[in-house]
Amino acid sequence: MTNRQPDPAPGAEPERGFVLAAPPKGVDPFLAELRELARTAGVEPVAELVQHRERPDPRTYVGKGKLEELKEAFRRSGAESLIVDDELSPVQQKQLEDALQARVVDRTQLILDIFAQHAVSAEGKLQVELAQLEYNLPRMRGLWQHLERLGGGVGTRGPGESQLETDRRLARRRVTLLRQRLKQLAKQRSTRRKARRRSETPTIALAGYTNVGKSTLLNALTGADASVNDRLFETLDPTTRGFEVEGRRYLVTDTVGFIRRLPHQLVEGFAATLEETLVADLVLHVADASASDAELDEMLVAVESVLGEIGAGELPIELVLNKVDQLDPLGRRRVENRFPGALQVSAQTEEGLDELRERIAERFGERFEAVRLLIPYDEGARLAELYALGTPVDERADRPEGVFVRARLPRREVRRFAPFLIAEAEARSSA
């Protein structure tokens, strides 16, 4: 069901691609993103063409005159495929392929191709397959065009339609099966999440434009080993790791990176992954401080748009400007003036990470209450309950009258352990 080509052999020349866009008048096509997407998919952009128009032509995407210009420019460039910065209708894709006699890949296909390359876990692969099926279902008629060329007659109409309908039915059945499997995996993740909730461990989601260094930041904060290759959508599956500040534990989740106009098939297909952002107590919006002003603004707007689309726009958000090690002193001052209050860090050099940990700890300072408990030995079950909460235990000592524990309890759990609370003076006198 995927149109993705096999990955190129190591050392092979990348496929040559021609980039095409038809944005509304006055809108910057921002082709730098599309070129980077193409390179991530193994295609080297060699030329580009832009036509500003109110809306793409319903049949040929660009106007008739521009199509002739495209055919000539495509021939001169020596490109092997056309990369279009839009989701094409089946008609538009066919018309462009017929005009150029070359493969045409739209924006959604390109991103799905990258996701297919980078999916590692079983869930990630299921989500990619679901998104590909959702994209390909309305385009399946094109797979049977060879039957149309027979020109009618006995055996041409029935079998063709029959085979097409059979394939569509199989594809729809597969979509249903994939959705069921993803629901099961979502339930399993929900169970794990509830266990984390019971311990009142704060959860932080890393959100941001793809390739801004979220995975590197996760590794630097928590000592994780998430993949950090310099390419778009390197992380598809959510990775959760923990770190501690003054004995308190915090969980950080790295999720899939965002881009402008994330295809709706991916928003739907990756709902299970994106929901990790929805249930976070805090979202760290990681941005690339080394990008130009225009690029940075584009990326910030893209992330805010996707967060709003998945329903995470109302969550507490902290802006973290990464890659400040690539800025000179003047550049740092400019960024500070543009985004006062935002934390400046470098996940690569670990600059500013202590301040980031402290900022996170401040946000959740009211969630825990420091307590001193003396639990009699015949109340061992209560001690087990305390540890089951995952609460930070700063001190434990066995005493004649019971087990002394100095810990930080979630505020809502303090009442449950009230019979064992002791005052600070009493704790010192019994020591």
C-alpha positions in Angstrom: 0.0 0.0 0.0 3.0 2.4 0.2 4.4 4.2 -2.8 7.8 4.6 -1.0 10.8 3.5 -3.0 13.4 1.2 -1.5 16.1 3.1 0.5 19.1 3.9 -1.7 22.1 1.7 -1.4 25.0 3.2 0.7 27.1 5.4 -1.4 24.6 5.6 -4.2 23.8 8.9 -5.8 20.6 10.5 -4.4 17.6 10.8 -6.6 17.3 14.2 -8.3 14.1 16.1 -7.4 12.4 19.2 -8.8 10.5 21.3 -6.3 7.1 22.9 -7.2 4.8 25.2 -5.1 1.7 27.2 -5.8 1.1 29.3 -2.7 -1.5 32.1 -2.5 -0.3 35.6 -3.5 1.8 37.3 -0.9 2.6 34.0 1.0 6.2 32.9 1.3 6.4 29.3 0.1 9.1 28.6 2.7 10.7 26.0 0.4 13.6 25.5 2.7 11.5 23.1 4.7 10.4 21.2 1.7 14.0 20.9 0.5 15.0 19.6 3.9 12.2 17.1 3.8 13.3 15.9 0.4 16.9 15.4 1.5 15.7 13.5 4.5 13.8 11.2 2.1 16.9 10.7 0.0 16.1 13.2 -2.8 18.5 16.0 -3.7 16.5 19.1 -4.9 18.2 20.4 -8.1 15.7 23.1 -9.2 12.4 24.8 -8.2 9.5 26.7 -9.6 6.9 28.8 -7.8 3.6 30.1 -9.1 1.6 32.4 -6.8 -2.2 32.0 -7.4 -5.3 32.2 -5.3 -5.9 28.5 -5.5 -4.2 25.6 -7.3 -5.7 24.6 -10.6 -8.1 21.7 -9.9 -6.7 19.6 -12.8 -3.0 20.5 -13.3 -2.2 22.2 -10.0 -0.5 25.1 -11.9 -1.9 27.1 -14.8 -1.5 26.0 -18.4 1.2 28.5 -19.2 3.2 27.6 -16.1 2.8 23.9 -16.8 4.6 24.4 -20.2 7.3 26.3 -18.3 7.5 23.5 -15.8 7.9 20.9 -18.5 10.8 22.7 -20.1 12.5 23.5 -16.7 12.0 20.0 -15.5 13.6 18.6 -18.7 16.6 21.0 -18.4 17.2 20.2 -14.8 17.7 16.5 -15.3 15.4 15.8 -12.4 13.9 12.3 -11.9 10.9 13.2 -9.8 8.6 16.2 -9.0 8.2 17.2 -5.3 5.0 19.3 -4.8 4.6 21.4 -1.6 0.9 20.5 -1.3 -1.4 17.5 -1.0 -2.5 16.7 -4.6 -5.8 15.2 -5.7 -5.5 12.0 -7.7 -6.5 14.0 -10.8 -3.7 16.6 -10.3 -1.1 13.9 -9.6 -2.1 12.0 -12.8 -2.1 15.1 -15.0 1.4 16.2 -13.8 2.8 12.7 -14.2 1.4 12.5 -17.7 2.8 15.9 -18.6 6.3 15.2 -17.2 6.4 11.5 -17.8 8.0 11.3 -14.3 7.0 10.3 -10.8 5.2 13.0 -8.9 5.3 13.0 -5.1 3.2 15.4 -3.0 4.0 16.8 0.4 1.9 14.1 2.3 3.6 11.2 0.4 7.0 12.7 1.1 6.3 12.9 4.8 4.8 9.5 4.9 7.9 8.1 3.2 10.1 9.7 5.9 7.9 8.3 8.6 8.1 4.8 7.1 11.9 5.0 7.1 12.1 6.1 10.7 9.4 4.0 12.4 11.1 1.6 14.8 8.6 0.3 17.3 5.6 -1.9 16.5 3.2 1.0 17.4 5.1 3.4 15.2 5.0 1.0 12.2 1.2 0.5 12.7 0.7 4.2 12.8 2.6 4.7 9.6 0.7 2.0 7.9 -2.6 3.4 9.0 -1.7 6.9 7.7 -0.5 5.4 4.4 -3.8 3.5 3.9 -5.9 6.5 4.7 -3.9 8.5 2.1 -3.9 5.8 -0.6 -7.6 4.6 -0.3 -9.0 7.4 -2.5 -6.1 7.0 -5.0 -6.5 3.3 -5.5 -8.3 3.6 -8.9 -5.0 4.8 -10.4 -3.5 1.3 -9.7 -5.8 -0.2 -12.3 -5.5 2.2 -15.2 -3.9 -0.5 -17.3 -7.4 -2.0 -17.6 -8.9 1.2 -18.9 -6.5 1.2 -21.8 -7.9 -2.0 -23.2 -10.8 0.0 -24.7 -13.7 -2.0 -23.3 -15.0 -5.3 -24.5 -15.5 -8.7 -22.9 -13.6 -9.2 -19.7 -12.5 -5.6 -19.3 -15.2 -4.1 -17.2 -16.2 -6.6 -14.6 -12.8 -8.0 -13.5 -11.3 -4.6 -13.3 -14.0 -3.2 -11.1 -14.2 -6.5 -9.1 -10.5 -6.4 -8.4 -10.6 -2.7 -7.4 -13.5 -3.2 -5.1 -11.8 -6.3 -3.6 -8.6 -4.3 -2.9 -10.6 -1.4 -1.4 -12.5 -3.8 0.8 -9.3 -5.4 2.0 -7.7 -2.0 2.6 -10.7 -0.8 4.7 -10.6 -4.1 6.7 -6.9 -3.5 7.3 -7.7 0.1 8.5 -10.2 -1.2 11.0 -7.8 -3.8 12.3 -5.0 -1.2 12.6 -7.3 1.1 14.6 -8.2 -1.8 16.9 -4.6 -2.6 17.5 -3.6 1.0 18.1 -6.5 1.3 20.6 -5.1 -1.7 22.5 -1.7 -0.1 22.6 -3.2 3.2 23.8 -4.9 1.4 26.6 -1.6 -0.2 27.7 0.1 3.2 27.7 -2.9 4.7 29.6 -2.4 2.0 32.3 1.3 2.9 32.6 0.4 6.6 32.7 -2.1 6.0 35.5 0.6 4.3 37.5 2.8 7.4 37.1 -0.2 9.6 38.0 -0.7 7.7 41.3 2.9 8.7 42.3 2.1 12.3 41.5 5.4 12.4 39.5 5.2 15.5 37.3 5.3 14.8 33.6 6.9 17.2 31.0 6.5 16.9 27.3 9.1 18.1 24.8 7.3 19.7 21.9 8.8 21.6 19.0 9.6 21.8 15.4 11.4 18.8 14.0 15.2 18.7 14.2 15.5 21.5 16.9 17.3 19.2 19.3 14.5 17.8 21.5 16.1 14.3 21.6 19.5 15.8 22.4 17.9 17.8 25.2 16.1 14.7 26.5 19.5 12.8 26.6 21.2 15.7 28.3 18.5 16.2 31.0 18.0 12.5 31.8 21.0 10.5 30.6 18.8 8.8 28.0 20.1 7.4 24.7 17.5 8.5 22.2 18.6 8.7 18.6 19.9 12.2 17.7 20.8 12.0 14.0 20.6 15.3 12.2 17.5 14.7 10.1 13.8 15.5 10.2 11.4 13.2 12.1 14.3 11.2 13.7 12.0 10.6 16.7 8.5 9.1 16.0 7.9 7.0 19.1 7.5 8.7 22.5 10.4 8.2 24.7 10.0 8.8 28.5 12.9 9.2 30.9 13.3 10.6 34.4 15.6 13.0 36.3 15.8 14.2 39.8 16.1 17.7 41.4 16.7 17.7 45.2 15.3 14.2 45.6 12.1 14.9 43.5 11.6 12.9 40.4 10.3 14.3 37.1 9.4 12.5 33.9 10.3 13.9 30.5 8.7 12.6 27.2 10.1 13.3 23.8 7.5 13.2 21.0 7.4 13.4 17.2 8.5 16.8 15.9 6.1 19.2 14.3 6.2 21.0 10.9 4.0 23.4 9.0 0.7 21.9 7.8 1.3 18.5 9.3 -0.9 16.2 7.1 -4.2 15.3 8.8 -3.5 11.6 8.2 -0.5 11.9 10.5 -2.4 13.9 13.1 -5.0 11.2 13.2 -2.6 8.2 12.8 -0.3 9.5 15.4 -3.0 10.5 17.9 -1.7 7.9 20.3 1.8 9.4 20.2 0.6 13.0 20.3 -1.6 12.3 23.3 1.5 12.1 25.4 1.7 15.9 24.9 -2.0 16.2 25.9 -1.6 14.5 29.3 1.6 16.3 30.3 1.6 18.7 33.3 4.0 21.0 31.4 5.0 21.4 27.8 8.6 22.6 27.0 8.4 24.2 23.6 11.9 23.7 22.3 13.0 26.1 19.6 16.1 26.6 17.5 17.7 29.9 18.7 20.3 29.7 15.9 17.6 30.0 13.1 17.0 33.3 11.4 14.3 35.5 12.7 11.9 34.6 9.9 12.6 30.8 10.2 12.2 30.9 14.0 8.9 32.8 13.7 7.7 30.2 11.1 8.6 27.3 13.4 7.0 28.8 16.5 3.8 29.4 14.6 3.8 25.9 13.2 4.2 24.3 16.6 1.6 26.5 18.2 -0.8 25.6 15.4 -0.3 21.8 15.8 -0.6 22.1 19.6 -3.9 23.9 19.2 -5.0 21.3 16.6 -4.5 18.4 19.0 -6.0 20.2 21.9 -2.9 21.0 23.8 -3.0 24.8 23.4 -4.3 25.4 26.9 -1.5 23.5 28.7 1.2 25.4 30.6 4.0 26.0 28.1 7.6 27.1 28.8 9.7 28.3 25.8 13.2 26.9 25.8 15.6 28.3 23.2 18.1 25.6 22.3 21.4 25.8 20.4 22.5 29.0 21.9 26.1 27.7 21.7 25.9 28.6 18.0 25.2 32.3 18.8 27.7 35.1 19.4 27.1 37.5 22.3 25.1 39.9 20.1 22.9 37.1 18.8 22.2 36.0 22.4 21.2 39.5 23.4 18.9 39.8 20.4 17.2 36.5 21.2 16.8 37.6 24.9 15.2 40.9 23.8 12.8 39.1 21.5 11.8 36.4 24.0 12.2 37.8 27.5 11.8 35.1 30.2 12.6 32.2 27.8 15.4 29.9 29.0 18.5 29.8 26.8 20.2 26.4 26.8 22.5 24.2 24.7 21.7 20.5 24.9 25.0 19.9 23.1 27.2 21.7 25.7 24.7 21.3 28.6 24.8 25.1 29.1 21.7 26.3 31.0 20.4 22.8 31.9 20.8 23.4 35.6 18.6 26.5 35.3 16.1 24.5 33.2 15.9 21.8 35.9 15.4 24.5 38.6 12.7 26.2 36.6 10.8 22.9 36.3 11.2 22.2 40.0 9.8 25.7 40.8 6.7 25.0 38.7 5.9 21.9 40.8 7.2 23.1 44.2 3.7 23.1 45.6 2.8 19.6 44.6 4.8 17.9 47.4 4.9 18.5 51.1 7.9 17.5 53.3 6.8 15.2 56.1 8.3 13.1 58.9 6.7 9.8 59.7 7.1 7.2 62.4 5.5 4.0 61.2 5.2 1.1 63.8 6.6 -2.2 62.7 3.1 -3.8 62.8 2.0 -1.3 60.2 4.4 -2.6 57.5 1.6 -2.4 54.9 1.6 1.4 55.2 5.3 1.5 54.6 4.8 -0.5 51.5 2.0 1.9 50.4 4.4 4.8 50.9 7.0 3.2 48.6 4.3 2.3 46.1 3.5 6.0 45.7 7.1 6.5 44.3 7.4 9.4 46.6 11.0 10.9 47.2 12.3 9.4 50.4 15.1 11.5 51.8 15.9 9.5 54.9 14.9 6.2 56.5 16.0 4.8 59.9 14.9 1.8 62.0 14.1 2.8 65.6 12.8 0.9 68.6 9.3 2.2 68.2 9.2 1.8 64.4 10.5 3.0 61.1 11.4 6.7 60.8 10.9 8.2 57.3 11.6 11.7 56.0 9.9 12.1 52.7 8.0 14.4 50.3 4.4 13.3 50.0 2.0 14.3 47.3 -0.3 16.8 49.1 -3.4 14.8 48.5 -1.8 11.8 50.2 -0.8 13.5 53.4 -4.2 12.9 55.1 -3.8 9.1 54.5 -0.6 9.1 56.6 -1.7 11.6 59.2 -1.7 9.1 62.1 2.0 8.6 61.6 3.1 12.3 61.3 5.5 13.6 63.9 6.7 17.1 64.6 10.3 18.2 63.7 11.2 18.6 67.4 9.9 15.2 68.2 11.9 13.7 65.3 15.1 15.3 66.7 14.5 14.1 70.3 13.9 10.5 69.2 17.0 10.5 67.0 
